Amino acid sequence: MQPISSELLGLYRDIALSAQIAAILFAMQFSLIIFNEWRNQRTRSWNDTRVGWGTFLMLAAIHLIFFTIADFYSAGNIFDALPATPIERIFWLRLGYITLQVGLLVLSLAVNRILSNRAFHFFSVLSIAAIVLSLVLPHDILRIVALLVIAPAIIVELLAFTYFAVKTIKGRMRSAVGVFFLSFIAVIGGYGFTADFAIQALGQVSYTIGAIVIAAGCIIMGTTLPNITDFDEFNWWTAVRELYIVTRGGVGLLSVNLSEERASTMDTDSLLTSGGITGIREVLKRIIGTEEELQIVDHGTMKILFAYSKHVVGVLLVTKPLETLFEKLTSFVERFEVLFAGLLEDFDGKVSVFAPAHRLALAEFTRTQEVARRKVVGA
């Protein structure tokens, strides 16, 4: 490959360094945004998904700082006239690898708390192994392992989480999550252009391209992050408490205790509760002076969500009015109306005929359908 002029090399360096600094600042900003959202919660927990994502993004920024020192300020860096990999550069690169793997370990643990398939603990074990390898492997071998093993594993994990999120989350957040994680994968692709093998093949311009791709991916994530309005959407099942299906006249048809993931019958308390909820709905409509149906009633730490069909009203008691839960309640009410259309048209007061809906409710509003099926069978 023909050597490039010092002026052009300096231009490549300045552009790459600017992009790298932008990526660092964006990653730190996103981390602080997520931590601030966690701090503003009424009840904070270190097991919150926000902690995992915020920690990962901050460690990713620190990792970029180490790589920036190695690639721009250490002896024999990639923009020297005669590139080399002296001990000083390898030291900073190794710190960068270790920091990134610790961040990925934290992220894997956060993902494992969300994914129902516990086989994804494999990625946590892989992150631990990668930390150890980053400490002991020679640099030439480590960069091959990073390229052929670690990077593909990261992509697979992100794709698995994206698939889970898209399948689980309802509403506008679904597309936002998809864009967020696709941009995340683009950032990983940018790393490929900054790798030593790419620079050897394409020259220093490869690093500049990679740095720009990384910064662009971070910017896209930043513009998408505000649309991911609430990280609790990932754990929507922790917010549900009880479900009621009542007729338009206030007769209780179905009552399900979702916090205990078990079906319950329409006993006296359930009948009184369903009737009381209907009464509250009608009273509030009169007070407000509107014929529009209520969508939500906020009562301190408990919220009541409503969804409507021709014959029935769905009532969901939750601790947080998540968009996913609105969508799920609406979907469930529509399915209930379709499945029991004939019985609802000629309702004779017997609520036992709606018992099969218990299984559907548990499958819709609990974490996994397998859990729901086991609970219904044992009920």
Buried (B, 14 or more C-beta within 10 A) or exposed (E): EEEBEEEEBEBBBEBBBBBBBBBBBBBBBBBBBBBEBBEEEEEEEEEBBBBBBBBBBBBBBBBBBBBBBBBBEBEBBBBEEEBEBEEBBBBBBBBBBBBBBBBBBBBBBBBBEBBEEEEBBBBBEBBBBBBEBBEEBEBEEBBEBBBEBBBEBBBBBBEBBBEBBBEBBBBEBBEBBBBBBBBBBBBBBBBBBBBBEBBEEBBBBBBBBBBBBBBBBBBBBBEBBEEBBBBBBBBBBEBBBBBBBBBEEBBBBBBBBBBEBBBBEBEEEBBEBBBEBBEBBEEEBEEEEEEEEBEEBEEEEEBBBBBBBEBBBBBBBBBBBBBBBBBBBBBBBBBBBEBBEEBBEEBEEEBEEBBEBBBBBBBBBBBBBEBBBEBBEEE
